[in-house]
Amino acid sequence: MHGADSESFERVLQSVGERSAARLREAPGAREAVERAVSLAAALQGAAPEPGAFARHLGGLLSRTEDPMLALERLHARDLALAFSCAQGLPAACALLEQEVLLKLRVPLSRIHPSPAFVDEVLQVLRAKLLMTRVEAPSRLLGYAGTGPLLYWVSISAVRLALRMRKALGEESQAEVLAAPGGLGFVLEEARGHVRAALIRAVASLNDVDRVLLRLHFVEKLSLERMAALFGLHKSTLSRRLSVVQALLKKRTRRALAERLSLPTGSGQPDARHPGAAGLEPLRPAGRARESCPDENTLLGYASEALDPEGTAAVHQHVVGCPECWSVLTALGGLETPLHAWQRPADA
């Protein structure tokens, strides 16, 4: 190994901690793995980080892993170097991030909200969060661990940001998407303005999970088999739930339309055939508690099959019961190369 590469390896060992350093010294191929990482970082040329600083950063990340050698073998070194350079404020690196990552987010973000202005606003906020220097906290890009592609890691942050921003716009924007032509066929086209307003009100009255259920089936065109696998439910159970939600939405739309046009509304009592008329129970397997959402690295590790079996099962259990994380994976299906776990979710 050349002197510079040997020096980089020693800097990694100094930053990785005593126990991990001992394991790396004894691991066959560890020096070569660090050499490859440093070489890939240097290949960024004008966007490359300073080698010594990158080696120390790499060592710090490896110190937080259970198996540093395995982490080195799976490392997306070029992406890690690019993120580190951006965190250091290198203009060439920021330009490369724009070209290779941010410009590719328009497809998944448009699945959250179709408005180009909304997508532009999300990307602007995301740039500020990722690239603007902050006195009170380090750059968020320093949190990227190289577990999977940088594109997917940033995409997870982008989709979560878009979901929060869409929610801030109010429930009307989400209902407008559901009410778009080709969405819910049972809504009459006559008196479109009144019907749309009534539908918006009816959709807003549903809980978050049922709105996601309608969106994925009628707007995203997901099959019942795919949805059942993602929710961890039997296909027939999901089909019955979808029928109940459709009937409930139809009834609430008619009621809202009748109130809007001052028409008779009947008894005004909830329909006994629809036990969820006052609000359906959350759609998730019984006994499944809502947990705090996993961070970007954990969710990326799950999607890239980089977690151990226990970690994969825990994250999967959360994802199938969390509308937001589930929506994140749904939107990421719009990327050029879909996440493996989105194509075939791991067993819970």
DOROSE-511577 format. One record per residue (C-alpha): chain; x, z, y. Coordinates in Angstrom, 3 decimals. Layout:
[A, [X, Z, Y]]
...
! end
This chain:
[A, [0.000, 0.000, 0.000]]
[A, [1.247, -0.828, 3.448]]
[A, [2.274, 1.985, 5.734]]
[A, [-0.713, 1.630, 8.038]]
[A, [-3.136, 1.644, 5.103]]
[A, [-1.366, 4.654, 3.581]]
[A, [-1.712, 6.438, 6.905]]
[A, [-5.438, 5.652, 6.954]]
[A, [-5.833, 7.104, 3.468]]
[A, [-4.079, 10.293, 4.546]]
[A, [-6.349, 10.571, 7.583]]
[A, [-9.377, 10.221, 5.314]]
[A, [-7.994, 13.007, 3.111]]
[A, [-7.417, 15.244, 6.136]]
[A, [-11.036, 14.806, 7.237]]
[A, [-12.791, 14.933, 3.887]]
[A, [-12.197, 18.569, 3.023]]
[A, [-9.864, 20.217, 0.520]]
[A, [-12.026, 19.840, -2.587]]
[A, [-12.972, 16.218, -1.989]]
[A, [-9.409, 15.376, -0.965]]
[A, [-8.140, 16.635, -4.312]]
[A, [-10.718, 14.534, -6.148]]
[A, [-9.814, 11.410, -4.193]]
[A, [-6.083, 11.888, -4.786]]
[A, [-6.722, 11.953, -8.538]]
[A, [-9.372, 9.214, -8.623]]
[A, [-8.107, 5.817, -9.802]]
[A, [-8.706, 3.195, -7.156]]
[A, [-9.390, 5.613, -4.303]]
[A, [-6.509, 4.358, -2.181]]
[A, [-7.546, 0.758, -2.811]]
[A, [-11.148, 1.572, -1.863]]
[A, [-10.035, 3.057, 1.450]]
[A, [-7.755, 0.058, 2.002]]
[A, [-10.710, -2.294, 1.489]]
[A, [-12.827, -0.299, 3.924]]
[A, [-10.121, -0.358, 6.595]]
[A, [-9.534, -4.074, 6.010]]
[A, [-13.250, -4.868, 6.385]]
[A, [-13.336, -2.827, 9.568]]
[A, [-10.346, -4.715, 10.969]]
[A, [-12.066, -8.028, 10.160]]
[A, [-14.482, -7.319, 13.011]]
[A, [-11.577, -8.246, 15.306]]
[A, [-12.728, -7.682, 18.894]]
[A, [-15.539, -5.460, 17.626]]
[A, [-13.276, -3.464, 15.297]]
[A, [-12.842, 0.295, 15.799]]
[A, [-9.475, 1.979, 16.218]]
[A, [-8.183, 2.393, 12.615]]
[A, [-7.268, 6.055, 12.865]]
[A, [-10.571, 7.059, 14.420]]
[A, [-12.469, 5.041, 11.819]]
[A, [-10.544, 6.703, 8.983]]
[A, [-11.379, 10.163, 10.331]]
[A, [-15.034, 9.156, 10.716]]
[A, [-15.087, 7.855, 7.143]]
[A, [-13.531, 11.078, 5.883]]
[A, [-16.130, 13.156, 7.684]]
[A, [-18.941, 11.170, 6.067]]
[A, [-17.377, 11.425, 2.604]]
[A, [-17.082, 15.194, 3.011]]
[A, [-20.889, 15.409, 2.948]]
[A, [-21.286, 13.520, -0.342]]
[A, [-21.463, 14.931, -3.856]]
[A, [-19.158, 12.246, -5.259]]
[A, [-16.809, 10.813, -2.591]]
[A, [-15.388, 8.166, -4.937]]
[A, [-18.847, 6.863, -5.820]]
[A, [-19.723, 6.834, -2.120]]
[A, [-16.589, 4.776, -1.430]]
[A, [-17.502, 2.276, -4.134]]
[A, [-20.998, 1.822, -2.686]]
[A, [-19.904, 1.907, 0.933]]
[A, [-21.036, -0.844, 3.310]]
[A, [-17.733, -0.585, 5.143]]
[A, [-18.166, -3.452, 7.594]]
[A, [-21.566, -2.141, 8.662]]
[A, [-20.169, 1.374, 8.992]]
[A, [-17.333, 0.105, 11.188]]
[A, [-19.761, -1.879, 13.344]]
[A, [-21.997, 1.153, 13.856]]
[A, [-18.974, 3.302, 14.706]]
[A, [-17.690, 0.735, 17.216]]
[A, [-21.107, 0.571, 18.869]]
[A, [-21.152, 4.357, 19.093]]
[A, [-17.785, 4.116, 20.864]]
[A, [-19.305, 1.686, 23.364]]
[A, [-17.332, -1.466, 22.509]]
[A, [-19.152, -4.382, 24.232]]
[A, [-18.249, -6.882, 21.494]]
[A, [-19.663, -4.558, 18.850]]
[A, [-22.896, -4.056, 20.787]]
[A, [-23.275, -7.831, 21.099]]
[A, [-22.719, -8.220, 17.358]]
[A, [-25.299, -5.528, 16.618]]
[A, [-27.801, -7.429, 18.756]]
[A, [-27.139, -10.649, 16.860]]
[A, [-26.939, -9.309, 13.302]]
[A, [-29.481, -6.486, 13.438]]
[A, [-31.785, -6.169, 16.431]]
[A, [-32.850, -9.823, 16.578]]
[A, [-33.893, -9.634, 12.922]]
[A, [-36.329, -6.784, 13.564]]
[A, [-39.016, -8.925, 15.175]]
[A, [-40.678, -9.805, 11.864]]
[A, [-41.144, -6.239, 10.569]]
[A, [-42.105, -4.981, 14.037]]
[A, [-44.722, -7.705, 14.411]]
[A, [-46.336, -6.329, 11.267]]
[A, [-46.877, -3.076, 13.141]]
[A, [-48.370, -4.807, 16.191]]
[A, [-48.623, -8.585, 16.709]]
[A, [-48.033, -8.534, 20.470]]
[A, [-44.622, -10.002, 21.480]]
[A, [-44.669, -7.700, 24.520]]
[A, [-45.042, -4.680, 22.234]]
[A, [-42.135, -5.847, 20.059]]
[A, [-39.975, -6.370, 23.158]]
[A, [-40.781, -2.873, 24.378]]
[A, [-39.947, -1.295, 21.020]]
[A, [-36.614, -3.116, 20.895]]
[A, [-35.793, -2.044, 24.437]]
[A, [-36.455, 1.611, 23.626]]
[A, [-34.496, 1.258, 20.384]]
[A, [-31.482, -0.188, 22.210]]
[A, [-31.527, 2.740, 24.590]]
[A, [-31.716, 5.243, 21.743]]
[A, [-28.914, 3.606, 19.776]]
[A, [-26.504, 2.407, 22.444]]
[A, [-26.877, 4.544, 25.564]]
[A, [-24.345, 7.362, 25.758]]
[A, [-25.799, 10.854, 25.954]]
[A, [-24.008, 13.956, 27.167]]
[A, [-26.166, 16.356, 25.184]]
[A, [-25.877, 14.590, 21.810]]
[A, [-23.649, 12.066, 20.006]]
[A, [-24.786, 8.501, 19.431]]
[A, [-27.463, 8.157, 16.782]]
[A, [-25.398, 5.405, 15.170]]
[A, [-22.909, 8.066, 14.081]]
[A, [-25.626, 9.249, 11.694]]
[A, [-25.416, 6.018, 9.692]]
[A, [-23.546, 6.859, 6.485]]
[A, [-23.016, 3.366, 5.057]]
[A, [-25.277, 4.123, 2.090]]
[A, [-27.073, 0.794, 2.457]]
[A, [-27.117, -2.138, 4.882]]
[A, [-27.083, -1.225, 8.568]]
[A, [-29.972, -3.652, 9.104]]
[A, [-32.254, -1.569, 6.890]]
[A, [-31.113, 1.745, 8.364]]
[A, [-31.877, 0.555, 11.894]]
[A, [-35.121, -1.012, 10.659]]
[A, [-36.370, 2.337, 9.380]]
[A, [-35.757, 3.867, 12.806]]
[A, [-37.358, 0.861, 14.504]]
[A, [-40.509, 0.917, 12.400]]
[A, [-40.963, 4.657, 12.861]]
[A, [-40.539, 4.207, 16.602]]
[A, [-43.063, 1.352, 16.594]]
[A, [-45.590, 3.443, 14.679]]
[A, [-45.281, 6.239, 17.239]]
[A, [-45.571, 3.801, 20.150]]
[A, [-48.591, 2.106, 18.607]]
[A, [-50.237, 5.484, 18.171]]
[A, [-49.544, 6.233, 21.829]]
[A, [-51.452, 3.081, 22.736]]
[A, [-54.535, 4.615, 21.151]]
[A, [-56.527, 3.832, 18.066]]
[A, [-58.041, 0.768, 19.721]]
[A, [-54.999, -1.417, 19.112]]
[A, [-55.037, -0.659, 15.399]]
[A, [-58.754, -1.309, 15.178]]
[A, [-58.309, -4.612, 16.998]]
[A, [-55.959, -5.807, 14.253]]
[A, [-58.440, -4.808, 11.564]]
[A, [-61.179, -6.621, 13.449]]
[A, [-59.197, -9.863, 13.712]]
[A, [-60.695, -13.011, 12.138]]
[A, [-60.229, -13.010, 8.365]]
[A, [-59.955, -9.207, 8.197]]
[A, [-63.262, -7.575, 7.286]]
[A, [-65.657, -10.254, 6.172]]
[A, [-68.775, -8.107, 6.081]]
[A, [-68.830, -7.699, 9.881]]
[A, [-71.190, -10.276, 11.402]]
[A, [-69.753, -12.701, 13.925]]
[A, [-72.888, -12.596, 16.098]]
[A, [-72.617, -10.685, 19.298]]
[A, [-68.870, -10.519, 18.808]]
[A, [-68.167, -8.321, 21.816]]
[A, [-70.665, -5.621, 20.816]]
[A, [-69.693, -5.783, 17.154]]
[A, [-65.980, -5.555, 17.959]]
[A, [-66.533, -2.504, 20.145]]
[A, [-68.617, -0.869, 17.417]]
[A, [-65.994, -1.673, 14.786]]
[A, [-63.230, -0.230, 16.951]]
[A, [-65.189, 2.993, 17.233]]
[A, [-65.873, 3.067, 13.480]]
[A, [-62.251, 2.428, 12.514]]
[A, [-61.078, 5.134, 14.909]]
[A, [-63.382, 7.612, 13.136]]
[A, [-61.585, 7.115, 9.805]]
[A, [-58.593, 9.202, 8.804]]
[A, [-55.067, 7.778, 8.903]]
[A, [-54.814, 7.074, 5.177]]
[A, [-58.087, 5.153, 5.020]]
[A, [-57.053, 3.013, 7.979]]
[A, [-53.778, 2.232, 6.181]]
[A, [-55.761, 1.448, 3.032]]
[A, [-57.956, -1.068, 4.861]]
[A, [-55.018, -2.634, 6.696]]
[A, [-52.936, -3.168, 3.568]]
[A, [-55.774, -4.651, 1.539]]
[A, [-57.535, -6.799, 4.145]]
[A, [-54.762, -7.602, 6.632]]
[A, [-51.553, -7.404, 4.571]]
[A, [-53.396, -8.888, 1.532]]
[A, [-51.778, -6.480, -0.953]]
[A, [-53.268, -6.531, -4.438]]
[A, [-54.985, -3.501, -5.930]]
[A, [-52.214, -3.320, -8.553]]
[A, [-49.503, -3.041, -5.877]]
[A, [-51.452, -0.529, -3.826]]
[A, [-52.241, 1.587, -6.891]]
[A, [-48.545, 1.704, -7.787]]
[A, [-47.559, 2.710, -4.265]]
[A, [-50.180, 5.442, -3.997]]
[A, [-49.454, 6.691, -7.525]]
[A, [-53.096, 6.202, -8.557]]
[A, [-54.962, 4.245, -11.210]]
[A, [-56.216, 0.827, -10.112]]
[A, [-59.852, 1.755, -10.813]]
[A, [-59.525, 4.940, -8.747]]
[A, [-58.136, 3.009, -5.809]]
[A, [-60.815, 0.326, -6.173]]
[A, [-63.581, 2.933, -6.027]]
[A, [-61.977, 4.529, -2.984]]
[A, [-61.723, 1.174, -1.249]]
[A, [-65.408, 0.486, -1.955]]
[A, [-66.375, 3.854, -0.483]]
[A, [-64.290, 3.244, 2.645]]
[A, [-65.764, -0.237, 3.106]]
[A, [-69.303, 1.091, 2.785]]
[A, [-68.559, 3.980, 5.123]]
[A, [-66.981, 1.697, 7.711]]
[A, [-69.913, -0.713, 7.486]]
[A, [-72.402, 2.123, 7.990]]
[A, [-70.497, 3.621, 10.928]]
[A, [-70.140, 0.204, 12.535]]
[A, [-73.892, -0.364, 12.285]]
[A, [-74.589, 3.094, 13.671]]
[A, [-72.209, 2.569, 16.600]]
[A, [-73.742, -0.849, 17.263]]
[A, [-77.256, 0.597, 17.200]]
[A, [-76.240, 3.305, 19.670]]
[A, [-74.540, 0.716, 21.873]]
[A, [-77.669, -1.486, 21.939]]
[A, [-80.114, 1.467, 22.055]]
[A, [-81.643, 0.543, 18.696]]
[A, [-83.281, 2.991, 16.243]]
[A, [-80.646, 4.708, 14.095]]
[A, [-82.843, 6.222, 11.366]]
[A, [-82.339, 9.809, 10.271]]
[A, [-78.837, 9.992, 11.633]]
[A, [-77.821, 12.077, 8.608]]
[A, [-74.793, 11.274, 6.471]]
[A, [-75.625, 9.101, 3.450]]
[A, [-75.546, 11.216, 0.297]]
[A, [-74.165, 8.252, -1.622]]
[A, [-71.004, 8.475, 0.466]]
[A, [-69.574, 11.978, 0.036]]
[A, [-66.865, 11.136, 2.541]]
[A, [-69.280, 10.344, 5.348]]
[A, [-68.026, 13.330, 7.306]]
[A, [-64.389, 12.458, 6.539]]
[A, [-62.817, 11.460, 3.219]]
[A, [-60.172, 13.588, 1.563]]
[A, [-56.568, 12.430, 1.934]]
[A, [-55.734, 9.691, -0.578]]
[A, [-52.972, 11.186, -2.676]]
[A, [-52.712, 12.755, -6.133]]
[A, [-54.169, 16.247, -6.392]]
[A, [-51.806, 19.079, -5.582]]
[A, [-49.348, 16.908, -3.669]]
[A, [-48.309, 18.753, -0.506]]
[A, [-47.342, 16.904, 2.666]]
[A, [-43.633, 17.365, 3.320]]
[A, [-41.485, 16.572, 6.332]]
[A, [-40.475, 12.906, 6.297]]
[A, [-37.003, 12.057, 4.931]]
[A, [-34.396, 10.937, 7.433]]
[A, [-33.172, 7.346, 7.659]]
[A, [-30.224, 7.825, 5.293]]
[A, [-32.376, 9.479, 2.618]]
[A, [-35.094, 6.839, 2.839]]
[A, [-32.446, 4.108, 2.802]]
[A, [-30.796, 5.713, -0.225]]
[A, [-34.155, 5.733, -1.993]]
[A, [-34.809, 2.087, -1.144]]
[A, [-31.285, 1.071, -2.210]]
[A, [-31.414, 3.101, -5.441]]
[A, [-28.445, 5.170, -4.253]]
[A, [-30.040, 8.589, -4.886]]
[A, [-29.795, 10.568, -8.101]]
[A, [-32.917, 10.614, -10.337]]
[A, [-34.072, 13.974, -8.983]]
[A, [-33.709, 12.844, -5.375]]
[A, [-35.424, 9.528, -6.100]]
[A, [-38.399, 11.292, -7.681]]
[A, [-38.714, 13.720, -4.761]]
[A, [-38.634, 10.984, -2.120]]
[A, [-41.031, 8.787, -4.097]]
[A, [-43.478, 11.675, -4.375]]
[A, [-43.380, 12.015, -0.603]]
[A, [-43.610, 8.294, 0.149]]
[A, [-46.736, 7.635, -1.926]]
[A, [-48.521, 10.477, -0.119]]
[A, [-47.269, 9.849, 3.420]]
[A, [-48.996, 7.068, 5.382]]
[A, [-46.156, 6.793, 7.909]]
[A, [-43.319, 6.457, 5.379]]
[A, [-45.474, 4.132, 3.326]]
[A, [-46.102, 2.027, 6.441]]
[A, [-42.337, 1.950, 7.058]]
[A, [-41.719, 0.397, 3.641]]
[A, [-44.663, -1.957, 4.164]]
[A, [-43.208, -3.256, 7.423]]
[A, [-39.735, -3.577, 5.919]]
[A, [-41.214, -6.045, 3.452]]
[A, [-41.056, -8.511, 6.347]]
[A, [-37.248, -8.546, 6.369]]
[A, [-35.370, -11.535, 5.001]]
[A, [-34.209, -9.639, 1.910]]
[A, [-36.875, -7.116, 0.834]]
[A, [-35.825, -3.659, -0.241]]
[A, [-35.567, -3.345, -4.015]]
[A, [-37.678, -0.194, -4.102]]
[A, [-40.418, -1.931, -2.130]]
[A, [-40.513, -4.655, -4.786]]
[A, [-40.582, -2.152, -7.635]]
[A, [-41.105, 1.503, -6.626]]
[A, [-39.377, 4.118, -8.761]]
[A, [-41.516, 6.242, -11.032]]
[A, [-42.631, 9.524, -9.515]]
! end
